[in-house]
Structure formats: C-alpha cells, structure tokens
C-alpha cells in the first residue's frame, strides 16, 4: 500500500508542471490574440488616414448637419410668393403682401413661435408686391412701395395699419435700410433716386441720387454706418450690373466703390460678424444662374472671391445664424426650383451642403427667430403657384465629415421679385 501511495504521489507531482504549462500557454495565446487584434485595427486606421486618404488633393474638413433639422410648422392663411417677412420686437413674425396667381395681396398675418400658428391681422390699405418692410426703433413697421409710392405704418400693439406720407417716387424692386439714427433710406426700384423717412416726423426727404438707376439690387448697412448698394439691373432684366456704390448718411453723398467680380441681380447679401459683406448667387447678364460668392471688405473697399456655393441659385434667401454661419435656402436655376440648402462658414470660406427643406421654394422668405431657428414661409412651389406652407430650420449639432475635392483646388480667392417678371425657365 505504501509503494502504491508513493507511486500515485509521484504521478501527481509529475503532472503538475504539465497542467501549469497548459494554463500558461492558454493565457499566452489569449493575450497574443488581443495584441494581434489591436495591431490590426491600428494598421487599418493608419492606412485609412495616411495612405488611402488622397494626398495633396485639397481635402477640406467640413460639417454635415444631423438629420431632421427641418420641421413643418403651421401653414399661412394665404398662399404667397414675393411677400415680405420681418421679426417684430414681441418675437412674432409679420408677413405682408405677395402674390398668388398673378394678383398682389392686401393681407397680413402673424406667426407665433410659441404655438406654431398663424393669425390674420389687419389688412394693408393697398395690395403690394415687391415692397419693403422696416422695423422702426419704436417697434412699429414701415411698409413702402410695391407698385406705388404709398407707405403705411403697422402698429403691433393694436394690429392695425395707419397711412403715412407718400414717397416722392413710385417704387418696386427697391431696397429699404434702417440707418444708425433710426431713419430709413429707400433706394432705387427702376430709378436712381433715393429718399429718407424720418419716423419722428412721418415725412420723406429726397437725398442725393445714386450714380446709376437700379432695380432688384441689394443694400446693406455696414458696421461703419454707411450703406453698400451692389448690382441689380437698370430695369427688369436689362443692364444687369457689377457696379457698387456707398451712401454716407453724414454727408448724404454717394461714392463709387469697387465693382463685384460678377454681374448679378436677384442675389443676396449678409453682413458677417467680422464686418465683411458676403454676396451670393443671382442671375448674370447672360441669364445664367450664379454660384460664385464674394466678400466686400469695408476697410479696404475691395471685393475678394470666396468659396463657391454647391449649386447656382437666384431669388434665394440668406440668413445669419447665431454661430456666425450663413444659411442659404431654395431659389431657382434654369427651370429648376430648389429645396436644397447650404451653409457658409466665414472661418474657412467653405460651403457645406445641409439638409433639404421639405418643399421646393423660390420667392419665399426666411426669418431668424428669437430662439435662433429660422422660419421659412411661402414661395413658389412645384406646380408654378404660390404655397402657404412653412417650416423651421432647427440649428443642429454637427458631425465632422471630410469632403474630398480631387482635382478641384479651392478658389484663389429686399424686396424680392415676383413671378410676373420671371417664369419657371428664367425668362
């Protein structure tokens, strides 16, 4: 029995190293597998970013908006295109005039951000298309022109319109700019004349005329208080211009400034946070739709080409977001009405395609709300008629994305028209 016990103990002691080795071997194999997987992932990432990524191909980092940034909201009570919208001091949006099936409207309505609903408010005294609206320092709204020389004031406290003194000229397709002293400069509209409205007296005073008569141009109040007027046409589609001029409210004089790089009308202009003016899109003198964008620098009074939009467009909208970027929506090109949108980043000079609107739109309005979102309303839709739908652009978070621009090096670098003067094919 003792011999057998000793033998069994010997066998047990002999097998202990073997079992220990098998366990250690299993651990080594497991650790090796984990290391192999980690190395494989690292190699794949290195290949993706250093080898497979194109070298010297002008790759640029941009951002892509997250899904569902456009949300439908309440419909307007009236179908409208070529109307005007403005944000009131109470946070509501006032929409006036515009046309449907060729006739201009008297009606006005209010959008309530809290409820998402539209409410009819007082009618204007006259039907208007291609008119202007300006928010005055007292919170009231001045409406001017639109096929006549009349003007009237909207009082949000009572929801009524009150006639004020007529302008000195009949105007449509003109611009209106609120100056730093609270007065309103109205310019052009098939004429070279300009006049100033004084809210304290309710009177219009003629000021010096521009060097060129203009229609469907843009006017932008610069950070230095001067007004930049750019482009437009002499009348309708004749004589589309690249010329620009500056109005100085202190001297009431116009000064010719540098020309844009491209002739354009039906374009947009936005003052960036750095004080420069971004001009986008439009229709040129060859009836071509433009995607070229350029920047005006008030300090040097020069224009510089910046990134092109992804798509050519005219009669679009451009809105300044709280993050300093510019949101461009809709518009048209050739016979196509767009529902595409894109964002311009002033920090990089690059345009990025954003999420499409729910509806195609041209001659619509876009108004930035108090919460930073953008209300887009009305416009011309697919069936060549005005629509009453509205939707909200919800400013989303963004995710990084890389857009490869192989063989495409980066560039070196109002009053809307109505369908009565432009049909679907751009003629």
VMD Tcl script that draws the C-alpha trace (Angstrom):
set ca {
  {0.00 0.00 0.00}
  {2.89 2.38 0.83}
  {4.53 1.65 -2.52}
  {1.26 2.34 -4.36}
  {0.77 5.63 -2.50}
  {4.27 6.74 -3.31}
  {3.67 5.90 -6.97}
  {0.43 7.86 -7.10}
  {2.10 10.83 -5.43}
  {4.92 10.66 -7.98}
  {2.46 10.66 -10.88}
  {0.59 13.62 -9.35}
  {3.79 15.59 -8.84}
  {4.92 14.78 -12.37}
  {1.63 16.02 -13.91}
  {1.60 19.35 -12.01}
  {4.13 21.10 -14.33}
  {2.21 19.86 -17.39}
  {-1.10 21.30 -16.17}
  {0.61 24.54 -15.17}
  {2.20 24.83 -18.65}
  {-1.12 24.23 -20.42}
  {-2.74 27.01 -18.40}
  {0.12 29.40 -19.09}
  {0.03 28.52 -22.78}
  {-3.69 29.33 -22.95}
  {-3.08 32.70 -21.30}
  {-0.24 33.48 -23.73}
  {-2.43 32.60 -26.72}
  {-5.27 34.80 -25.40}
  {-3.01 37.79 -24.78}
  {-1.38 37.34 -28.19}
  {-4.79 37.33 -29.87}
  {-5.79 40.57 -28.14}
  {-2.50 42.21 -29.17}
  {-2.98 40.97 -32.76}
  {-6.47 42.47 -32.97}
  {-5.26 45.79 -31.55}
  {-2.37 45.94 -34.01}
  {-4.69 45.10 -36.91}
  {-7.07 47.94 -36.01}
  {-4.15 50.34 -35.66}
  {-2.77 49.38 -39.07}
  {-6.19 49.83 -40.69}
  {-6.57 53.29 -39.17}
  {-3.07 54.29 -40.24}
  {-3.75 53.08 -43.79}
  {-7.06 54.92 -43.91}
  {-5.71 58.28 -42.80}
  {-2.18 58.24 -44.19}
  {-2.26 56.03 -47.28}
  {-5.77 55.70 -48.58}
  {-6.60 59.34 -47.89}
  {-5.68 61.35 -51.01}
  {-2.53 63.39 -50.67}
  {-2.41 66.93 -51.97}
  {-5.99 66.61 -53.24}
  {-7.31 69.71 -51.49}
  {-9.28 67.73 -48.94}
  {-11.18 70.00 -46.64}
  {-12.87 69.32 -43.33}
  {-16.47 70.40 -43.31}
  {-19.58 69.60 -41.33}
  {-22.76 67.78 -42.18}
  {-25.98 68.66 -40.45}
  {-27.66 65.91 -38.46}
  {-30.96 64.53 -39.84}
  {-34.36 66.10 -39.23}
  {-33.24 69.70 -38.99}
  {-36.28 70.89 -40.95}
  {-39.65 70.65 -39.22}
  {-43.02 71.57 -40.65}
  {-44.98 74.20 -38.76}
  {-48.39 75.80 -39.22}
  {-49.48 76.89 -42.69}
  {-50.12 80.53 -43.50}
  {-53.71 81.54 -44.12}
  {-52.85 82.78 -47.61}
  {-50.68 81.39 -50.38}
  {-47.88 83.87 -51.06}
  {-44.81 84.40 -53.20}
  {-42.75 87.57 -53.38}
  {-44.06 88.59 -49.97}
  {-42.02 90.17 -47.16}
  {-41.46 88.95 -43.59}
  {-39.97 90.70 -40.57}
  {-39.35 89.80 -36.92}
  {-41.24 92.05 -34.53}
  {-39.91 93.12 -31.15}
  {-42.52 90.92 -29.45}
  {-40.98 87.83 -31.08}
  {-43.73 87.28 -33.64}
  {-43.17 87.34 -37.40}
  {-45.21 89.71 -39.58}
  {-45.80 88.66 -43.20}
  {-47.35 91.06 -45.71}
  {-48.46 91.13 -49.32}
  {-47.02 89.00 -52.07}
  {-48.91 87.41 -54.91}
  {-50.83 84.30 -55.81}
  {-51.89 83.56 -59.38}
  {-50.68 86.98 -60.51}
  {-52.62 89.22 -58.13}
  {-51.00 91.04 -55.23}
  {-52.39 90.79 -51.70}
  {-53.60 93.33 -49.11}
  {-53.48 90.81 -46.32}
  {-51.08 90.42 -43.42}
  {-50.61 87.70 -40.85}
  {-48.58 86.89 -37.76}
  {-46.61 83.78 -36.84}
  {-46.44 82.87 -33.15}
  {-43.33 80.92 -32.24}
  {-44.89 79.57 -29.05}
  {-47.90 77.99 -30.76}
  {-46.57 77.49 -34.28}
  {-49.77 79.05 -35.63}
  {-50.56 81.92 -37.99}
  {-53.13 84.58 -37.13}
  {-54.66 87.07 -39.54}
  {-54.00 90.68 -38.60}
  {-55.12 93.97 -40.15}
  {-55.06 94.40 -43.93}
  {-52.81 96.95 -45.55}
  {-54.54 99.85 -47.27}
  {-53.28 98.73 -50.68}
  {-52.19 95.47 -52.29}
  {-48.41 95.15 -52.56}
  {-45.75 93.06 -54.29}
  {-42.02 93.81 -54.39}
  {-42.41 96.18 -51.45}
  {-40.18 96.65 -48.41}
  {-40.69 96.42 -44.65}
  {-38.52 98.06 -42.00}
  {-38.68 97.70 -38.22}
  {-38.51 101.13 -36.59}
  {-36.90 101.92 -33.25}
  {-40.35 102.28 -31.65}
  {-41.25 98.72 -32.68}
  {-43.64 99.77 -35.42}
  {-43.17 98.65 -39.04}
  {-42.83 100.84 -42.12}
  {-44.08 99.37 -45.40}
  {-43.20 101.23 -48.58}
  {-43.81 100.90 -52.30}
  {-44.61 97.76 -54.22}
  {-46.07 99.21 -57.41}
  {-46.97 102.56 -55.86}
  {-45.47 105.44 -53.92}
  {-47.61 104.85 -50.86}
  {-46.34 103.99 -47.39}
  {-48.01 102.92 -44.16}
  {-47.18 102.00 -40.58}
  {-48.14 98.79 -38.75}
  {-48.70 99.05 -35.01}
  {-48.20 95.61 -33.37}
  {-49.93 96.77 -30.18}
  {-53.26 97.16 -31.99}
  {-52.74 95.09 -35.14}
  {-53.71 97.97 -37.42}
  {-52.20 99.87 -40.33}
  {-52.02 103.66 -40.47}
  {-51.21 105.54 -43.65}
  {-48.21 107.82 -43.60}
  {-46.87 110.36 -46.09}
  {-46.29 109.10 -49.63}
  {-42.80 108.69 -51.01}
  {-41.59 111.09 -53.66}
  {-41.30 108.25 -56.21}
  {-43.27 105.18 -57.25}
  {-41.09 102.17 -56.44}
  {-40.97 98.40 -56.70}
  {-37.93 96.15 -56.55}
  {-36.27 98.79 -54.37}
  {-34.45 98.46 -51.04}
  {-35.01 99.97 -47.59}
  {-32.26 100.24 -44.97}
  {-32.60 101.35 -41.35}
  {-29.76 103.76 -40.64}
  {-27.95 104.08 -37.32}
  {-30.00 107.17 -36.42}
  {-33.27 105.25 -36.90}
  {-34.19 106.85 -40.20}
  {-34.94 104.67 -43.25}
  {-33.10 105.03 -46.55}
  {-35.10 103.89 -49.59}
  {-33.17 103.42 -52.81}
  {-33.89 102.62 -56.45}
  {-36.68 100.50 -57.82}
  {-36.26 101.34 -61.51}
  {-34.81 104.75 -60.68}
  {-31.56 106.25 -59.40}
  {-33.31 108.35 -56.77}
  {-33.11 107.90 -53.00}
  {-35.10 109.30 -50.10}
  {-35.09 109.11 -46.32}
  {-38.05 108.52 -43.99}
  {-37.96 110.19 -40.57}
  {-40.16 108.28 -38.08}
  {-40.24 111.27 -35.72}
  {-41.97 113.48 -38.30}
  {-43.50 110.91 -40.65}
  {-42.02 112.75 -43.62}
  {-39.90 111.73 -46.60}
  {-36.92 113.80 -47.69}
  {-35.16 113.38 -51.02}
  {-31.43 112.83 -50.76}
  {-28.75 112.70 -53.44}
  {-29.31 110.21 -56.25}
  {-27.15 107.19 -56.97}
  {-24.80 107.22 -59.93}
  {-26.89 104.51 -61.64}
  {-30.56 103.62 -61.59}
  {-31.11 100.20 -60.08}
  {-33.78 97.54 -59.76}
  {-33.58 94.29 -57.77}
  {-30.24 95.25 -56.25}
  {-29.08 94.74 -52.65}
  {-28.44 97.35 -49.95}
  {-26.51 96.58 -46.77}
  {-25.83 98.76 -43.73}
  {-22.14 98.40 -42.88}
  {-20.66 98.48 -39.40}
  {-19.34 101.99 -40.10}
  {-22.90 103.22 -40.73}
  {-22.54 103.59 -44.48}
  {-24.82 101.73 -46.91}
  {-23.40 99.47 -49.62}
  {-25.55 99.14 -52.74}
  {-24.45 96.43 -55.18}
  {-25.57 95.05 -58.52}
  {-29.12 94.91 -59.81}
  {-30.36 95.91 -63.24}
  {-31.29 99.20 -64.82}
  {-34.83 97.94 -65.43}
  {-36.17 94.42 -65.12}
  {-33.58 92.24 -66.90}
  {-31.89 94.95 -68.95}
  {-28.44 96.14 -67.98}
  {-27.52 93.75 -65.16}
  {-24.60 95.35 -63.29}
  {-21.48 94.61 -61.28}
  {-21.14 98.22 -60.11}
  {-21.38 99.24 -56.46}
  {-21.63 102.47 -54.51}
  {-21.62 103.71 -50.93}
  {-24.05 106.10 -49.26}
  {-22.74 108.17 -46.36}
  {-25.63 109.36 -44.13}
  {-23.45 112.11 -42.64}
  {-22.76 113.80 -45.98}
  {-25.76 112.39 -47.88}
  {-23.34 111.65 -50.73}
  {-22.87 108.59 -52.92}
  {-19.37 107.35 -53.73}
  {-18.50 104.75 -56.34}
  {-16.64 101.80 -54.82}
  {-15.00 98.70 -56.30}
  {-17.03 96.54 -58.68}
  {-18.01 92.98 -57.90}
  {-16.27 90.25 -59.86}
  {-19.57 89.20 -61.39}
  {-22.65 91.00 -62.71}
  {-25.73 89.97 -60.78}
  {-29.31 90.67 -59.80}
  {-31.68 88.69 -57.54}
  {-28.67 87.95 -55.32}
  {-28.35 88.08 -51.53}
  {-26.08 89.96 -49.14}
  {-25.21 89.28 -45.50}
  {-23.07 91.20 -43.03}
  {-20.70 88.76 -41.31}
  {-19.54 89.06 -37.72}
  {-16.18 90.36 -38.96}
  {-17.92 93.25 -40.73}
  {-17.40 91.96 -44.24}
  {-20.34 91.50 -46.62}
  {-21.00 88.14 -48.25}
  {-22.77 88.31 -51.63}
  {-24.11 85.07 -53.07}
  {-25.79 83.81 -56.22}
  {-28.03 85.75 -58.55}
  {-28.67 85.99 -62.26}
  {-25.98 87.46 -64.53}
  {-26.18 89.46 -67.76}
  {-26.11 86.26 -69.83}
  {-29.19 84.96 -67.98}
  {-27.01 82.39 -66.23}
  {-27.59 81.45 -62.62}
  {-24.58 82.14 -60.44}
  {-22.95 80.09 -57.67}
  {-19.99 82.43 -57.25}
  {-19.72 84.13 -53.85}
  {-17.57 87.11 -52.92}
  {-16.71 89.25 -49.92}
  {-16.68 93.03 -49.64}
  {-14.24 94.47 -47.10}
  {-15.36 97.94 -45.90}
  {-11.86 98.70 -44.61}
  {-10.17 98.29 -47.99}
  {-13.29 98.79 -50.13}
  {-12.36 95.75 -52.20}
  {-14.02 92.51 -53.26}
  {-12.45 89.07 -52.82}
  {-13.70 85.78 -54.24}
  {-14.56 83.18 -51.62}
  {-15.82 79.60 -51.92}
  {-18.49 78.82 -54.49}
  {-21.89 77.58 -53.41}
  {-22.58 73.95 -54.23}
  {-25.42 74.95 -56.53}
  {-26.15 78.07 -58.58}
  {-29.29 79.88 -57.43}
  {-31.17 83.17 -57.60}
  {-34.15 84.56 -55.66}
  {-32.99 82.51 -52.69}
  {-32.69 83.58 -49.06}
  {-29.62 84.04 -46.86}
  {-29.91 84.06 -43.06}
  {-27.26 84.82 -40.44}
  {-27.24 82.13 -37.75}
  {-26.15 82.65 -34.16}
  {-22.95 80.71 -34.76}
  {-21.98 83.23 -37.44}
  {-22.62 80.90 -40.35}
  {-24.88 81.81 -43.27}
  {-27.82 79.57 -44.21}
  {-28.90 79.76 -47.86}
  {-32.21 78.18 -48.86}
  {-34.10 77.44 -52.05}
  {-34.12 79.68 -55.08}
  {-34.08 78.62 -58.69}
  {-31.73 77.77 -61.52}
  {-32.70 77.32 -65.16}
  {-36.14 75.66 -64.92}
  {-35.47 74.03 -61.55}
  {-36.83 75.30 -58.24}
  {-34.63 74.16 -55.39}
  {-35.32 72.69 -51.96}
  {-31.60 72.36 -51.26}
  {-29.87 74.38 -48.55}
  {-26.25 75.05 -47.69}
  {-24.15 76.70 -45.02}
  {-21.24 79.11 -45.39}
  {-18.54 79.12 -42.73}
  {-16.75 82.50 -42.64}
  {-13.85 80.97 -40.71}
  {-12.94 78.64 -43.58}
  {-14.62 80.25 -46.58}
  {-16.22 76.90 -47.37}
  {-19.81 76.00 -48.24}
  {-21.31 72.77 -46.97}
  {-24.47 71.08 -48.18}
  {-27.11 70.99 -45.45}
  {-30.36 69.06 -45.20}
  {-33.02 69.74 -47.82}
  {-36.19 71.62 -46.98}
  {-39.45 69.69 -47.07}
  {-40.64 71.73 -50.07}
  {-39.07 73.42 -53.09}
  {-39.25 77.20 -52.77}
  {-38.39 80.36 -54.67}
  {-39.51 83.91 -53.84}
  {-40.03 82.75 -50.25}
  {-38.96 84.39 -47.00}
  {-36.60 83.29 -44.23}
  {-36.67 84.93 -40.80}
  {-34.38 84.19 -37.87}
  {-36.42 83.78 -34.70}
  {-35.56 84.73 -31.13}
  {-34.56 81.14 -30.33}
  {-32.05 81.04 -33.18}
  {-34.14 78.89 -35.50}
  {-35.17 80.09 -38.96}
  {-38.75 80.31 -40.21}
  {-39.13 79.72 -43.96}
  {-42.54 80.55 -45.40}
  {-44.38 80.54 -48.71}
  {-42.83 80.96 -52.10}
  {-43.41 79.36 -55.46}
  {-43.71 75.57 -55.42}
  {-43.65 72.69 -57.85}
  {-46.87 73.47 -59.70}
  {-45.95 77.04 -60.64}
  {-48.19 78.55 -57.99}
  {-47.69 80.11 -54.58}
  {-47.78 77.93 -51.47}
  {-48.85 78.61 -47.89}
  {-46.65 76.03 -46.19}
  {-43.99 76.97 -43.65}
  {-41.15 75.12 -41.97}
  {-38.50 75.66 -39.34}
  {-34.76 75.19 -39.61}
  {-33.61 73.84 -36.26}
  {-29.96 74.70 -35.69}
  {-28.43 71.25 -35.02}
  {-25.21 69.97 -33.62}
  {-22.79 68.96 -36.33}
  {-20.59 65.98 -37.03}
  {-17.24 66.11 -38.72}
  {-17.01 64.84 -42.26}
  {-14.30 65.01 -44.83}
  {-15.13 66.09 -48.34}
  {-12.52 65.17 -50.92}
  {-12.09 67.74 -53.63}
  {-9.86 65.81 -56.00}
  {-8.51 67.87 -58.82}
  {-10.60 70.83 -57.67}
  {-8.30 73.26 -55.88}
  {-10.01 75.92 -53.78}
  {-10.71 79.24 -55.39}
  {-7.98 81.82 -55.03}
  {-9.54 83.66 -53.55}
  {-35.11 93.46 -50.22}
  {-37.51 93.24 -51.98}
  {-37.94 90.00 -53.91}
  {-39.17 89.82 -57.49}
  {-42.49 88.25 -58.27}
  {-43.39 85.66 -60.82}
  {-44.83 88.39 -63.01}
  {-41.31 89.22 -64.19}
  {-39.71 85.76 -64.06}
  {-41.23 82.47 -65.01}
  {-40.01 78.92 -64.49}
  {-37.47 78.88 -67.29}
  {-35.86 82.09 -66.12}
  {-37.10 84.31 -68.95}
}
mol new
graphics top color blue
foreach p $ca { graphics top sphere $p radius 0.5 }
foreach p [lrange $ca 0 end-1] q [lrange $ca 1 end] { graphics top cylinder $p $q radius 0.2 }
display resetview
